[in-house]
Amino acid sequence: MKPDSHPADGRVAALDELRGVAILAVIASHAGLVFGPELEAARALTMPALGVGVDLFFVISGLVVSENVPRLRQEAQGFFWRGACAFWGRRILRIGPPAWIVLCLIACVRAAGIPLGAAYADIEAAAGFYANFHWAPCFGGETGCGALLAASHFWSLANEMQFYLAAPFLMALQPRWTALICCAVLVAGALCERRWGGFWWTFRADGLVIGILLSLGATRASWLPRIGAATASFLLLVASILVRIMESLASGLSLTVVAMIFGFVVASAVATKRRPQKANMLQRIGELSFSIYLVHLPIMAGVKETFGGHAIPAIALLISIPSIFLFARLLERWITSPARGFGRRLSAWISGRNPLERQPARIDG
């Protein structure tokens, strides 16, 4: 068992710390987007592209998925379709119910007259996990979408769900073919024009395939240095500045390089053997990161719309931050965590394994 794993669910503490770093960067980026027009301090948060925290999530997700797919196929006695269905059922239940609950709340708020600006087409695209296809032309300048600050962040969940659909097929190939396809995707992404808000900006597989490449052996490299949360935060800041500098010159290459930087960070975190320790605050934030990601943008937009005309923007921002963590904690307790547990039981049933059987620690999430 890895010393920094949770025995109960196989989560790796070092990865949760990285999730904490990533979600705080995303919150800061979107705080600048929501409150920046009225608040100079928030506007400064948009200068570095802190939204690259999403790419760090993608690398972690690619690693986790590529570790889980073969394991579930093995638990299904090697049967591809049973293993794939176990994986799909598990991931849909892990992602779907919390996302759909949040979208229902957004629709209710919209119906109540609070002007979040979310169009029903935005909500439908988010619920169907094709929000990247929906928002890509809107980011490119076309009309037909609602407000940017309500449900546009669901484009990344659409990216992930589409990756989940393809992952069992990709991981069923010989490792050299899997690696070749991943490298081809990276080269194509590096050569593609992907400026912020452009059509191809919402189609980012770089981090996901980097995670797959890590699962093929890079996390076992003995030369990897130990990287803590502070170093990871520094490298994320460097990556966010790099994207801004390269955006007008080689936007596709910049996102590919960012994914490679985060690949190094994730590989180092996984390879690090730490002594057992009590979960720190950053790790706890990382454990809540999915729920936080779902609620943070609509809450900030809703608080701004509700109090923006009657309160100083800085006060509205201060109200929104604890509200995000409160709602995320409630969502995690009542929806996300039960859905995750039910997904595990369903995948165990599909693969033919006793869901009460104790499993060895693994990379999970």
N, C-alpha and C positions, 0 to 999 in steps of 0.2 A: 504493500500500500504506500502510495506517495505520502510523505509526512505532512504535506499541506492540503490533503484531501479531507472532505467531510465523509466519514464512514457511512453515514445514513444514506446519502444520495449520490456519492461519487463526485461531487463538485470539487474542482480544484480551487483552493483559496487564492492562489496567485492569479488565476484567470478572473476571479470575481473582483480582485483589486483593479485589474486592467479594465474590467467593465465599469467599475466606479470612476476611473479616470475618464473613460470614453463618454459616459453619460453626463458628467459634469461639464465636459467640453461642449457637448451638444446643447445642454441647457444654456451655457454662456453664449453660444452662437445665436440661439433663437431668442434669448433675452435681448440681444442687440438688434435682432430683426424686428421684434415686437415693440420694444420701448425706445429704440435708437432714434426715431424721428423726433421725439420730444426730449430725450435725455442724453446729454453728451457723453456721460460716463458709459452708458449702455451702447452708444454708437461706436465707442472705441473697441468694443468686443467683436465688431464685425471686421475689423482691420485684418487680423489673422483669420484664416479660414478654419475656425475651430470646429466647424461641421464635419471635418475629417474624422472626428470621433466615430462617426458611422462606419468608416472604413476599418477602424480598429475592431468594431463589433463584427464586421464581415469576416475578418481574418479569424477571429475566435470561433465564429459560427462555422466557417469552412473546416477548421480543425475538429471541432466537436462532431460535426455531421460525418466527416470522413472516418472518424473513429467509431461512431455508433453504427453506421450502415453495415460494415462487415461483421460486427459483433451480433447484431440482430439477425443477420443471415445465418451465422453460425448457430445461434440459439434455435433457429428454425430448421436445424439439421441440414443446412446447406441449400434449402429450397429458395430459389431467388424470389418468387412472387410472394411467398409467405413472409420472408424477411423484409421485402419492399413494402408490403402492406402494413406490417408491424411498424416499420419506420414512418410511413406516411400517416398512419393513424395517430401515432405518438406525437408527431410534429404538428399536425392539424389541431389536435386538442391542446397542445402546448401554446400555440399562437392564436388560434381562432376565437375561443370563447372570450378571453380578455379583450381582444381587439373589437369583437362585435358588441360587447357590453359598452365599451367606450364610445363606439360609433352610435349606438342607440341613445346614449346620453347626449351626444352632440346633436343628434336629430331632435331630441326633446327640448334642448335648450334653444335650438333654432325655432322650433314650433312655439316656444313660450315668448318669442319676440326679442330675445337677446341677440343682437346682430353680430353673431360670429362670422356670418358670411358664407358658411359652408353650403354649397349647392347640393341638392339630392344626388346629382350625378357624381359629385366628389365622394359622397358617403357610399354610394353603390360601388364605385371603383375600389374604394378602400376595403369594403366588406368582401368583395370578390377577389381581392389580391391581384388586381391588374392596375393599381394606381400609378405605377411607373409608365404604362402605356397611356393612361389618362392624362397625367400631368406633363409628360414630355413635350407634346405640342404646345401646351399652355405656357410652359417655361420658355419655349421657343418663340412665343409672341402671339399665338393664336388665342382666340376667345372661346368661351364655353365652359370655363371652370369658375368655381366660386373664389372665396378669399384664400389667399396663400397661407394664412395663419390659423387655419382650423384643422384641416385633415391632410395637408399636402405631405406631411412627414410619413404617411403610410406608403409612399413610394418605396421606401427601403424594405418594409415588410413584404411588399409584392416581390421585390428582388429576391428576398430570402425564400419565400414560398415557391417561387419558380425554380430556384436552385434546388430546393428539397425534392421537387418533382423529378429532376434530372439526376440527382445524386446517386440513387441505387444503380442506375444504368452505367454511370461514369465509374463508380467504384467496382463494378463487376468486371471491368476490363483488366487486362494484364497491367501491372503497375507502370511499365514503361509506356504503354499507350495512354494511360491516365495522365502521366507526367507530360507526355508530348502534347496532348490536347490542352492541358493547363498552360503550358508554355506558349502554345499558339494563341490562346485567349489573351495572354498578357501582351504578346507582341501586337496583336490586333488592337487592343485597348490603347497601347502606347502610341500607335500611329493614327488613332482616331481623334478628331476634334471634339473635345468634351469640356468646353467652358461652362462655368456655372450658369445654370438656367438654359443651356442648350439642349437640343433634343436628346443627344446621347449621354448627357450628364446623369440621367436617372437610370442608366443601364450600366451598373458597375459590378462586374464580376471579378475584378482584380483581387480584392481581399479574399473572396471566397475561394478562388483557385490557389492563392498563396497558402491558405489554410490547408487545402488538400495536399499541396506539395510538402508542407510541414509534416503531415501525418505519414508521409511515405518515408520518413526517417530523419528529417532535419532536427526534430526535437531531441534526438538522442545524441547529438553532437557533443563531444566532451569539451570542445574548445569554447563553447558559449559562455560568456561572462554572466555573472549574476546581475540582474536588472530589477531594481525595486520600483515602487510607485513613483518616487521622485524623479528617477531617471526616465521612466516611461512618460511622465508628464512633460518633462523637458523635450523629449523626442517628439511628442505630439505637437508641442508648440513649434518646434523646428519644422515639422511636416506641414503645419498650417501656414507658416510663413513661406515655405517653399512653393506651395500651391499658388499663393498670391503672386509670387515673383514669376513663376513659369506659366501662369494662366494665359497670358497673351502670346506666349512664344510656343509652348508645347503642352497644351492643357491635358492631352491624353497621357503623355509621358509623365507628367507631374503626378497624376493619380496612380499610375503604375508604380512610380518610385515611392510614393507614400505607402502603398500597400506592402511594398518590400521592406520599408522601414518597420512597419508594424509587424510584419512577419518575423523579423529579427527580434523584436520586443516580445512577441508571444512565444517564440521558440525558447528564448532565454528564460522566460517565466515558467514554462512547463518543465524545462530541464533542471531548474533550480530545486535542490532538495533542502527544504527548510524544516526546522524543528516545529513540532506542534505548538500552536500559540492561539490565544483567544482572538476571536475575530475582531479586527479593528473597524473603525467607522467607514473607511473607504471600501472595505470588503462587504460590509453590510449594505452600503449603497449599491455596490455591484450586484448583490443578490436581488435587489429590488429594481435593477436597471431596466428590465423589460417593462414592468408596470410604470416606472417613471417615464420611460420613453413614450408610452401610449398617451399619458395624460398631460405631459408638461406643456405642449404647445397650445392645445385648446384651453387649458387653465390660464395660461398667461394672456392669451387673446381675450378670453372671457372676462378676466379681471380688468384688463385695460378698457374693454368696452363698457363694463359695469361701473367702474370707478374713475375712468380716465377723465371724464368731464367734471368730476367733483373732487378729485384728489390730485396732489402733486404726483407726477409720474414716478418719482423715486419711491413714494409710499405705495403706489400700485404695484411696483416691482417687488417691494418688500413683502407685500401681502401675498403675492403669487408664489414666492419661493416656498414658504412653509405649507401653503395649500397644495403644492405639487407633491411634496413628500407625504402629507396626510392622506390625500386621495390615493396615492400610489400604495401606501401601506394598507389601506382598506381594500383596494383592488387585489393586491397580492394575497391578503388573508382570505378573502371571500370568493375570489374567482381564479386568479392565476395559479396559486398553489394547489387548490383542489383539482383544477383542470390538468395540471402537470402530473399529479398523482394518478388521476384517472387514466391519463394517456399512457403512463407506465404499465398500469394493470391491463389496459387494452392491448398494448403491444406484446405483453407477456402471454396473454391469452391467444393472440393470433399466432405467435411463434411457437406455442405449445409448451412454454415454460411455466412453472409454478410461480405466480406473482408474489408469493410469500417467501420464496427461496432467497436466501441472502446472497448478494452478488459481490464480487471483489470490486475494490475501488477502481474508478475509471475516469477518463475525461468525459464530463457530462455537463449539461446545462440547458 
